[in-house]
């Protein structure tokens, strides 16, 4: 494959509430685009020059702004950021929580085909515009709404609680051991978030003891066996990454930037019950997620042994748990071994979510894929600061949409 380089990017502070600040999506985009271009050393004048030669495009990831902020036609909003974007090809991409991974995939494909030399990928979501119940109903559209979410309060915690139930049943796990592993995953992500100056929960408290003490006033049950500690956050935020062709990198004499070495993209049955039915003969409870990982390994020529840091889609602790075996870190059904041994802890040999993940850093749905890619970039360039993993040379990110319906994996590495 032709090389696609990551030049840099930026993330907003996921702690912020943009509605309370009196700021809208244009303010959000202006801030993150300015910071991202500055980090990637791309000026607005450079964008104008590239656009004159039809060498640049913009790819926007967003799930459901039509509900949260009553706005569509999102690809055009970069023209509100700066006049440099007048005429620049731009479009919006959507796949629930994997929306900006679709945008990343479209961007890298256009670069590999030679259509463009530079691609700006921005993912965003403003979710604090409504109350939790209404927002939960909006998010239900990431599943089969009429059959799985309509009329159900907070449907996604309940759906991922079913994943927890099915995991226990499929592998005949000891319930307490499994739930303690979920508590440790939660505690890891909260602890990692404290290292991240842009994480939503960096000032919050969640210990292993609290996470394992479900059903109390400080850790209430939200669905099935899952409690507050098992859930990712309702978040406002945006993230941007700038991708470039090998020709552009050589032309600009840019050095020491990581490349996208491989990717995987698989779509599972939309309904959760159909996923479970179809996976009954597989050793993996989410075989399509596993296949996306295998596709990325094959395209990159790498294996799990080559990956130094992982970004897992921990929308719930139950999703990170099954991701462990999908990565190849353990056999299916033995994921608790990686948790109990400290393998995936910040100081472990195969750390997962060193910046806090969705549970700790935050989950502005349409921004999560770009945030993951940006964090992988930071790890490989030594820009992750206090959550830097020493010696990181290759990183893998798994971004899922819905109940692991859309599965995207990217492997990023230094040359």
N, C-alpha and C positions, 0 to 999 in steps of 0.2 A: 504494500500500500504506500501511496505517496505520504510524506510526512506532514502532520498537522501539529504546529507548535502552539503552546499556550504562552502568551506574552505577559499576562498579568490580569488583574481585576480588583474588585472591591466588594465589600459587603456592608450594608447598613447595620447599625446597632439594633439587634433584635429585641432589646428591652423596650424600645420606644413604642409609644402609642400615637400614631400620626394624627388620628382624629382629635385627640386631646390637645395636640399641638396646633390644631387648626390648619393642617397641611393636607393636600390631596395627592393623587397619584403623580401629577406633574412635578410637584416638589420632591417626591420620592425618587422619581426617575432622574431629575436634574442632579440630585446629590450623588446618587450611586454611579451615574454615568461619568460625572466629572471626576470622582475619585478613582473609578476604574481606568479611565483613559490616562489619568496622571500616573497611576501605578504601571500601566503598560507602555508609557512613554509615547502615547499617540495624541496629537493635538487636533483641535477642530480644523485647523488649516490643512493638516494631513488628511483628514476625512474628506475635505473638499477636493483636494488633489486626487485622491483615490477614486472618488465618485466621478470626477470628470473623465477618468479612464475606465469607468465601470468595473472597479476592482474591489469594491466593498459592499457588504450587505449587513442588515441587522435582523436578528432572530429573537423573538420575544416569547418567553414561556409564562403562561398564566392559566390557572384552572378556571375560575368562575367569577371574574370581575363583574359579569352581568348581574350577579346577585349581590355581592358584597358592596360594590360601588356603583352599580347600575350603569356600567359602561362596557361597550364592545368596541370593535375596530381598533384593537390595542396596538397593532403594528404601526399605526400612523402617529402614535403619541410621541415618538422621538422627534417629530418635527416641532413639538411644543418645547422640547428641551433646548434646541439650538438650531439656527437656520442652516448650519452645516449639514443637517440631515435632510434638507429639502432635496428630493430626487433620489435619495438612497433607497434601494429596494429593502422593504421591511415587511414582515408578516408575523402573526401570532400563531403559536403552536400549543396544543392542549392534549394531555393524557393524565388528567387528575394530578396526583402528587408527583408524577413523573413528567409533568409538562415541560419543564426547562431541559430535561434530558432529551426530549424529542427535539427541542430547539438546538441543543448541542449537536445531536446526530445530524440534523439537517444542515447545520453550519459546516461540520467537518466534511460532509458529503459534497457540498458545493465547492469547498476548497480542494478536496482530492480530485474532483472532476475538472478543475482548472477554471471554473466559472468566476471565482473570486479569489483574491489574495488575502483579504482580511475580513473577518466576521466578528461582529460584536454580538454577544449572546447575553441577554438580560432576562432574569426571571424575577417575578414579584407577585406578592399578594398582600392586600390590606384586609385583615380579618377581624379587627377590633371595632368594626363599624356597627356591629349588631351584638345582641346578647348571646350567651352560650347556647341556649336552646335553638334559636334561629340559625346560628352558625352551624350547629350540628346537623340541622336539617339541610342546609346548603351543601355541606360536605357529603351528605348521603347520596348526592348525585354522582359521586365517584364509584358507587356500587350500582346495581340495577335498582333504581329508585323505587319504582312501583312495587317490586317484589321483595326488596330487602331493607328499604329505609323509610318509605312513606308512612307517616303516623307513628314512627318509633323514635322515642327521645334518645338522643346521642347514639345513633345506630352503629357508628364505627367502633367504639369501645366494645359493644356487644358482638360485632362480627369478629374482632380479633380475640375476644374472649372465647369464641368458638374455636379459633385456631389453637388456643391454649388447651381447650378440652380435647380437641382431635389429636394434638401432639401427645398428651398424656395417654390417650387411648391407643393410638397407633403403636407407640413404643413401650406400652405397659410400664410407664414411669411411676416412681414413687411420687405422689402428689406433693408432699412436703419438700422433697429434694428439688423438684421442678420449680415450685414457687419460690424457694430460697434462691435458686439460680436467677430467676426473674428479678428478685429483690437486689441481688448483687449486680445485675446488669444496670438496673436503675441507679443504684448507688455509684457505680463506675461513671455513668454519664453525668450525673449531677456533680460528682467530684471533678471530672475533667472540665466541666463548664466553668468551674471557679478559676481555671487557668486562662480562660478565653475572655478577653476584654469586650467582646461583642456578643457574648452569650446572654440569652434572655434570663437564665436562672443563676447567673454568677453570684448573686447576693442571696439566693434561696438556701434553705437547709433541707437536706434529705439524706439521712444516714441509712446504712443497711438495716439497722434495728427498726427504724421507722418504716422503711419500705417493706420489710417482712411482716410487719404488724398490720395487716390489712383488716378493714372493717371497723376501724376506730375513727374518732373525730378528726384525727390528724392525717388519716389515710383511708378515706371512705371508698367503698366499693362503687365502681361506675358501670360494671357490666360483668356478669358471670363471676369468674375468679379474679378479674383484674380490678385494681384500685387506682387511685389518683397517681400513685408513684409509677404505675406501669404505662402512663400515657404521655405522648408528646404534647407540645404546647400550642395554644392559639396565639399566633404571632403575626405582627406586621413586619414586613421587610422586603429587601431586594438584594440581589447579588448579580454581578456582571463579570464575565470573562471575555478576553479578547484572544481570538484564534488567528493564526496566520500560516500561510504556505511556506514551504521551504525556499521558494524563490524570493519571497518578500524578506525573509529572515537573512538570506545571503545578501540581498540588495542593500539592506539597511545595516549590515554588519552586526547583527544582533547575536549575542553569545549566551551560552549556558541557559537555555530555556528548555523545559521538559516537553515531551511530545505525547500525543495520544497513541499508545502502542497497540491497543486492541479494544474491541467493544462487543457487546452481546445485546440482542434485543429479541425478546420472546413475549408472546401474549397468551395468557391462560384463559380458560373459560371465565366469562364475566361473573357468573353467580358463584358464591362461595361453596354452596352445596355441590355444584357440578365439579368444582376443583377437587373437592375431597373424594367424590365418587370416581373421577378419572384417575386420581393418584393412588387409588387403593392397591394397585398391583406394583407400584413403584416403591423403592426403599426410601424415597424422599417424599415428604408431605407436600412440598412445593417443587415438583420436578421441572417445571418451566423456569423457575428461578435458578435452579441448579444448571439447567441447560444454557441459560444466558451467561452464567459464569464460565461454563466450559467453552462456549463460543468465544468469549473474550480471551481466555487462556490460549486457545488455538490460534486466534488471529495475532496475538502478541508474541507467540512463541515462548511464553512464560508459563510457570506453574505456581501453585500456592506457595511453594518454598521460596520463590523469588519476590514475594510481596512483603514489604516491610510495614505497611500500615493500611488499615481498612476503614472505609466509611460505609457503615451499614444503615439501612433505612429503618431506624427504630421508631416508627410511628407509635408502636407499642413494644413493650419488652418481649412479647411473644413473637414479634416479627424479627427482632434481632436474634433471638434464640435460634430460630430455624435457619437464619442466614449463616450461622457459624458452620454448619455442615455443608450448606450450599457453597461456601467458600472453599471447602475441602480441609478445614482445620480439624474436624473430627469426623467420625463415621456418623451417619444419620441415627438419631436416637441417643447419641453420646455427647451431645452439645454441652451438657452440664460439666463434663470433664474440663473443657476449655475455660469455663467460668471458675470452677473451684480451684484449678491449678494456678490461676492468675495469668494464663497465657494471653488473654485479651485485655488485661489491665493496662493502664498507661505505661507502666514500667515492665510490662510483659514482653515476650518475644514477638507477639503478633497483636499489637494494640488495635482495638476497634474504637472509633469515634474519640480520638484524643482531644478534640475541641468541644465535646459534649453531645454530639449527635442531635437528633430531633428532640429528644427528651430534654437535653441540657441546653443546647445552643438555641433551639427554637425551630418551628416548622411553618414558615410562611409558604403555603403549599406550592405555589408556582415558582418559588425561588429555591427550593431545596436542592434540585439537581445542580444548579449553577453554584450554590454554596458548597456543595460536596466537591465539585471539580476545583473550585477555588481553594478549598482547604487541602486537597491533594497537591495542588500547585505550590501552596505555601510550604508544605512538608518537604517537597523535593527541592525547593530553592532556599530552604533554611529561613523562611520568613514567618514561621508560625509562632515565633516568640516563646511565651511561657508554656505553650502546649506543643512545642517542637519535639518530634521523635528523633532521637539521634541516629544519624546514618541512613535516613530514609532515601532510598534510590528508586523504588517502585511503589506505587499506591494503587489500590482498587476501590472503586465506589459502586455500591448497589443502590439504585433508586427505583422504588416501586410505585405504581399507581393503583388505587383501589385496594382490593384485598389480594395484593400481589398478582393483579391481572396483567398490567403492563410492567415488564421487567427490563430495566436497563442497567448494563454494567459497562464501565469504562476502566481501562487500565492505563495509567499515566506513568511515564518513567523518564529518567534522565538518559541522554544518549550515551 
